[in-house]
Amino acid sequence: MTVLDEALVRLLEQRELASKLSGELRAKRDAFELTLADDVAASKELVAQMAATEEEVRALALAAYDGTNKHVAPGVEVKIFTAVEYDSDVALAWAVKHGIFLQLHRTEFERFAKGSTSTVAEFVVVREELRAQIATDLRKALS
C-alpha cells in the first residue's frame, strides 16, 4: 500500500466518522429542540401578549393625557413628536427640481421639511404627534 493509498483510507475513515457524528449531533439537536418546543411556543405567545398590552397601555395613557401633565402614570410619559407626512414621489420630484437632493433621503428630507415648512407646504404636513413611552424598568417606576 502506497502513502497515497494510506492517506485515502484515512480520509475515508475520517469522512465516515464525521458523517456518523454529524447524524448523531443532528438527532441530539432535534431531541433537544423537542424538549424546548413548549417553552418556545409559550415564550412567543407571551411576547405577543406583552406587545398587545403595551399598545393598550399606550392607548390608555394617551386617553388619560390632559394636555399638561405628561407623566400620566408611574413609568408612563406622553411625549410630543413632530411627524412629517408627504407623498415620497412628489417630495423626490420637488427635491430634484430645486436641486436640494438628488435622491430622496427620508431622514434628511424630513429634517429639512420640519425646518422649512413654508417651502414645502404645498405637499407636506408637519404636525405634532403624541406618543406614550413606557419605562423599561417598570419595577422601579411602580415601587
C-alpha positions in Angstrom: 0.0 0.0 0.0 1.4 3.4 -1.0 1.4 6.5 1.1 -1.4 7.9 -1.2 -3.4 4.7 -0.6 -2.9 5.0 3.2 -4.0 8.7 3.1 -7.1 7.8 1.1 -8.1 5.1 3.6 -7.5 7.5 6.4 -9.6 10.2 4.6 -12.4 7.6 4.0 -12.4 6.7 7.7 -12.5 10.3 8.8 -15.3 11.1 6.4 -17.4 8.2 7.6 -16.8 9.1 11.2 -17.6 12.8 10.5 -20.9 11.7 8.8 -21.8 9.4 11.7 -21.1 12.2 14.3 -23.0 14.7 12.2 -26.0 12.4 12.2 -25.8 11.9 15.9 -25.5 15.6 16.6 -28.5 16.3 14.4 -30.5 13.7 16.3 -29.5 15.1 19.6 -30.3 18.7 18.4 -33.7 17.6 17.2 -34.4 15.8 20.5 -33.2 18.9 22.5 -35.4 21.2 20.4 -38.4 19.0 21.1 -37.8 19.4 24.8 -37.9 23.2 24.3 -40.9 23.3 21.9 -43.4 24.1 24.6 -41.2 26.7 26.2 -40.5 28.3 22.8 -44.3 28.4 22.0 -45.1 29.8 25.4 -42.4 32.5 25.0 -43.7 33.5 21.6 -47.3 33.7 23.0 -46.1 35.8 26.0 -44.2 38.2 23.7 -47.4 38.7 21.6 -49.5 39.3 24.7 -46.9 41.7 26.0 -46.9 43.7 22.8 -50.7 43.9 22.9 -50.7 45.0 26.5 -48.0 47.7 25.7 -50.3 49.0 22.9 -53.2 49.0 25.3 -51.1 50.9 28.0 -50.1 53.4 25.3 -53.7 54.0 24.2 -54.9 54.4 27.8 -52.0 56.8 28.5 -52.9 58.9 25.5 -56.5 58.9 26.6 -55.5 59.9 30.2 -53.3 62.8 28.9 -54.8 66.1 29.9 -52.6 68.3 27.8 -50.4 69.4 30.7 -49.2 66.6 32.9 -47.0 64.4 30.7 -46.4 61.8 33.4 -49.8 60.1 33.3 -48.9 57.1 35.4 -45.8 55.7 37.1 -43.4 54.7 34.3 -45.5 56.1 31.5 -44.9 59.5 29.9 -46.6 61.2 27.0 -44.1 62.8 24.6 -44.7 65.1 21.7 -43.0 64.3 18.5 -43.1 66.2 15.2 -44.4 64.0 12.4 -44.0 64.7 8.7 -46.4 63.3 6.2 -45.9 63.5 2.4 -46.0 61.6 -0.8 -42.4 60.4 -1.4 -42.8 60.6 -5.2 -43.9 64.3 -5.0 -41.2 65.0 -2.5 -38.5 63.4 -4.7 -39.7 65.4 -7.7 -39.7 68.6 -5.7 -36.2 67.9 -4.2 -34.7 67.2 -7.6 -36.4 70.2 -9.2 -35.0 72.5 -6.5 -31.5 70.9 -6.6 -31.6 70.1 -2.9 -31.4 66.4 -3.1 -30.5 64.1 -6.0 -32.4 61.2 -4.4 -34.9 61.2 -1.5 -33.2 60.5 1.8 -36.2 60.4 4.1 -34.3 61.4 7.3 -32.7 64.4 5.6 -35.8 65.5 3.8 -37.9 65.3 7.0 -35.3 67.3 8.9 -35.4 69.9 6.1 -39.2 69.9 6.0 -39.5 70.4 9.7 -37.3 73.5 9.5 -38.7 74.9 6.2 -42.4 74.2 6.4 -43.4 77.2 4.2 -41.0 76.0 1.5 -42.7 72.5 1.2 -46.2 73.5 2.5 -47.9 72.5 -0.8 -47.3 68.8 -0.3 -46.0 68.2 3.3 -48.0 68.2 6.5 -45.9 68.8 9.6 -47.8 68.1 12.8 -47.3 67.3 16.4 -48.0 63.7 17.4 -48.4 62.4 20.9 -46.8 59.1 21.8 -46.8 57.3 25.1 -43.5 55.9 26.3 -43.4 53.1 28.9 -40.4 52.8 31.2 -38.2 49.8 30.6 -37.8 49.2 34.3 -41.4 49.2 35.4 -40.5 47.5 38.7 -38.5 50.7 39.7 -41.2 53.0 38.3 -44.0 51.2 40.2 -42.2 51.0 43.6 
